[in-house]
């Protein structure tokens, strides 16, 4: 009896130890392969036809629904309304429809499939908004015909955004995917400022007139000009002996007088808009002043989109070519920034947008004249005067590279001849060319036409980029990549030579028509390639979700 009782006790103890914890607690544990709820089962079924990113999002959630709580949906809808601060259109993401859709899905105990469809739709909207903030609403290759290399953005951290949904922290999730670079944030700040100006009524337009407004004149139009510049903060009040000018009533200037302080404000405005800073309000300055505030807002919005295309994964050291701003910036490894003026392609020979790496420099380069320039520029000059070839030190070569006698070439039908300019002071590439692989065969280079750098608007080249102070830039590249060369010694050798950098330096050519300066001021540039209108039209096109 005692032995039998002992066996019963041992069996009872083993059963207690093996009993599932869920049963001990009074809860049922789903068997293997069984969904935790009808809603999760419906979500799993619908995911079979869903996109890869949506499947991945629910995989990190273990197929759990994300949008059962109406408060979560309401918080998400509210966050979507804030996307106008990035120049996006909140209505694209139907925030109000999300709230209504949740109500329909969960009223009167709607079926799990309807709830699952809503859940996937809301998650799709979330992922779409995150992608748009991170890399842009539009594919640049469908907007800019000269866009060569798309910038690959890092993958979304789906686990982090799943946690953000559960915690209703949508604005933090949006902040995490925005380009984390100062120019983007400065553009957002500028957008908010100009929208506030719009709410306050914008600025006045100057009356039409057939002559320029010049410093020193007394004219009723000066009153409007003064108000126009005051609205945007261009005409700050100055102090005299610590007393505000506005408080010196007896010495207050005549508002109709185009005085020195107003002239200085006009010159600042002209510089920011890449106009000749002469203080004269002529046709072009007047046109820039009369651009309404809503158009400036749109210009900021579309440049925010361009920033989302570009500002991802930038290295510590890189070269940025600002095409519309006619400026090159070299962000050096030590944190310093070298900047200079550039000349870019004419509107009919546009400098392309691309991303590449500088691989080598050509010192004392020859210049093989490209087919377009040969056909449109050089051949007409040669046909008019054969001496053009000698004056420009251009050699005529056959298809195999054999030199030809220019007198024996039929210049009306020259065939496959090549024209190559010898190195030297007259060479179109100057003393050095900076090379990087690209399909457009463009590069950075020196130029004998140094006078063009004095112009405010500098679209004069055939697509390549002329750089002011390029020898200093070349030496910085040698020094920062430990290449061990002296650029002046290489030039003085007189030899045409390709010199490789010990380390490649990333280079980005991009088109910005609004520049956000370090002080927060926005500089609006002329749209020299007429790209803004096409981009704005696409950006405002309603989104299909």
Long-range contacts (C-beta under 8 A, 24 or more apart in sequence): 35-63, 36-64, 37-112, 38-112, 39-65, 39-68, 39-112, 39-115, 39-116, 39-119, 40-64, 40-65, 41-112, 42-112, 42-113, 42-115, 42-116, 43-116, 43-119, 43-120, 45-113, 45-116, 46-113, 46-116, 46-117, 46-120, 47-120, 50-120, 51-124, 53-127, 53-156, 53-158, 54-120, 54-123, 54-124, 54-127, 56-158, 57-123, 57-127, 57-158, 57-161, 57-162, 58-123, 60-158, 60-159, 60-162, 61-162, 65-115, 65-116, 65-119, 66-119, 66-122, 66-123, 66-162, 66-165, 66-166, 67-102, 67-118, 67-119, 67-122, 67-123, 67-165, 68-106, 68-115, 68-119, 70-99, 70-102, 70-103, 70-106, 71-168, 72-165, 72-166, 72-168, 73-98, 73-99, 73-102, 73-122, 74-99, 75-168, 75-170, 76-122, 76-125, 76-126, 76-165, 76-168, 76-170, 78-170, 79-170, 79-171, 79-174, 80-125, 80-129, 80-170, 82-171, 82-174, 83-129, 83-132, 83-133, 83-174, 85-188, 85-191, 85-192, 86-133, 86-178, 86-188, 86-304, 87-191, 87-300, 87-301, 87-302, 87-304, 87-305, 87-539, 88-132, 88-133, 88-137, 89-540, 89-543, 91-542, 92-137, 92-542, 92-543, 92-545, 93-125, 93-128, 93-129, 93-543, 93-545, 94-125, 94-545, 98-122, 98-125, 121-545, 124-545, 125-545, 126-161, 126-165, 127-156, 127-161, 128-543, 128-545, 129-174, 130-156, 130-161, 130-173, 130-174, 130-177, 131-156, 132-308, 133-174, 133-177, 133-178, 133-308, 134-177, 134-178, 134-179, 134-308, 134-312, 135-308, 135-309, 135-312, 136-305, 136-306, 136-308, 136-309, 137-305, 137-308, 137-539, 137-543, 138-305, 138-535, 138-538, 138-539, 140-306, 140-309, 140-353, 142-538, 143-531, 143-534, 143-535, 143-538, 144-353, 144-511, 144-531, 144-535, 146-350, 146-351, 146-352, 146-353, 146-354, 146-440, 147-352, 147-353, 147-354, 148-352, 148-353, 148-354, 148-355, 148-438, 148-439, 148-440, 149-354, 149-355, 149-356, 149-438, 150-309, 151-309, 151-310, 151-312, 151-313, 151-355, 152-312, 152-313, 153-312, 153-313, 154-312, 154-313, 179-307, 179-308, 179-311, 179-312, 181-307, 181-311, 181-314, 182-518, 183-307, 183-311, 183-516, 184-304, 184-307, 184-308, 184-311, 186-516, 186-517, 186-520, 187-300, 187-303, 187-304, 187-307, 187-514, 187-516, 187-522, 188-304, 189-516, 189-520, 190-300, 190-514, 190-516, 190-520, 190-522, 191-297, 191-300, 191-301, 191-304, 194-293, 194-296, 194-297, 194-300, 194-522, 195-297, 197-231, 197-232, 197-293, 198-293, 198-294, 198-297, 202-231, 202-292, 202-293, 202-294, 203-227, 203-228, 203-231, 203-232, 203-293, 204-228, 205-289, 205-290, 205-292, 206-281, 206-286, 206-289, 206-290, 212-280, 212-281, 212-282, 212-283, 213-258, 213-280, 213-281, 213-286, 214-258, 214-279, 214-280, 214-281, 215-258, 215-259, 215-260, 215-262, 215-263, 215-279, 215-280, 216-258, 217-257, 217-258, 218-254, 218-256, 218-257, 218-258, 219-256, 219-258, 220-256, 222-255, 222-256, 222-257, 222-258, 222-262, 223-255, 223-256, 225-258, 225-262, 225-266, 225-281, 225-289, 226-255, 226-262, 228-289, 229-262, 229-265, 229-266, 229-269, 234-265, 234-268, 234-269, 235-261, 235-262, 235-265, 270-456, 271-456, 272-521, 272-522, 272-523, 272-524, 273-523, 273-524, 273-525, 273-526, 274-325, 274-326, 274-456, 274-457, 274-523, 274-525, 274-526, 275-456, 275-457, 276-456, 277-456, 288-524, 291-524, 296-524, 298-536, 299-513, 299-514, 299-524, 299-532, 300-514, 300-522, 301-536, 301-539, 302-513, 302-532, 302-535, 302-536, 302-539, 303-512, 303-513, 303-514, 305-535, 305-539, 306-510, 306-511, 306-512, 306-535, 310-508, 310-510, 314-506, 315-506, 317-480, 317-505, 317-506, 318-505, 318-506, 318-507, 318-508, 319-358, 319-505, 319-506, 319-507, 319-508, 320-507, 320-508, 320-510, 321-351, 321-444, 321-465, 321-507, 321-508, 321-509, 321-510, 322-510, 322-512, 322-515, 323-351, 323-353, 323-509, 323-510, 323-511, 323-512, 323-529, 324-511, 324-512, 324-513, 324-525, 324-526, 324-527, 324-528, 324-529, 325-512, 325-515, 325-523, 325-525, 326-457, 326-458, 326-459, 328-444, 328-465, 328-467, 328-473, 330-473, 330-476, 330-477, 332-476, 332-480, 333-480, 334-480, 338-472, 338-473, 338-476, 340-467, 340-468, 340-469, 340-470, 340-473, 341-453, 341-458, 341-467, 341-468, 342-444, 342-458, 342-465, 342-466, 342-467, 342-468, 343-447, 343-449, 343-452, 343-453, 343-458, 343-459, 343-460, 343-461, 343-465, 343-466, 344-458, 344-459, 344-461, 344-465, 344-528, 345-459, 345-461, 345-462, 345-463, 345-464, 346-459, 346-460, 346-461, 346-462, 347-459, 347-528, 347-529, 347-530, 349-461, 349-462, 349-463, 350-463, 350-529, 351-442, 351-461, 351-463, 351-464, 351-465, 351-509, 352-438, 352-440, 352-442, 352-463, 352-509, 353-509, 353-510, 353-511, 354-438, 354-440, 354-442, 354-508, 354-509, 355-506, 355-507, 355-508, 355-509, 356-436, 356-437, 356-438, 356-506, 356-507, 357-436, 357-437, 357-504, 357-505, 357-506, 357-507, 358-434, 358-435, 358-436, 358-477, 358-501, 358-504, 358-505, 358-506, 358-507, 359-435, 359-436, 359-437, 359-500, 359-501, 359-504, 360-435, 360-498, 360-499, 360-500, 360-501, 361-432, 361-433, 361-434, 361-435, 361-474, 361-477, 361-487, 361-498, 361-499, 361-501, 362-429, 362-432, 362-433, 362-435, 362-496, 362-497, 362-498, 362-499, 363-431, 363-432, 363-487, 363-490, 363-491, 363-493, 363-495, 363-496, 363-497, 363-498, 363-499, 364-423, 364-424, 364-431, 364-432, 364-490, 364-491, 364-493, 364-494, 364-495, 364-496, 364-497, 365-423, 365-427, 365-429, 365-431, 365-432, 365-433, 365-445, 365-496, 366-420, 366-421, 366-422, 366-423, 366-427, 366-496, 367-420, 367-421, 367-427, 367-428, 367-429, 368-418, 368-419, 368-420, 369-394, 369-418, 369-419, 369-420, 369-421, 370-441, 370-462, 372-462, 373-462, 374-419, 377-462, 378-419, 379-411, 379-414, 382-406, 382-411, 383-411, 383-412, 386-411, 389-419, 392-421, 392-426, 393-421, 393-422, 393-424, 393-426, 393-427, 394-419, 394-420, 394-421, 394-422, 395-419, 395-420, 395-421, 395-422, 423-494, 423-496, 430-466, 430-470, 431-470, 431-471, 431-491, 432-470, 432-471, 432-474, 432-487, 432-491, 434-467, 434-470, 434-473, 434-474, 434-477, 435-498, 436-507, 442-509, 444-470, 444-473, 444-507, 445-470, 446-470, 446-471, 457-526, 457-528, 459-528, 465-509, 477-501, 477-505, 480-505, 481-505
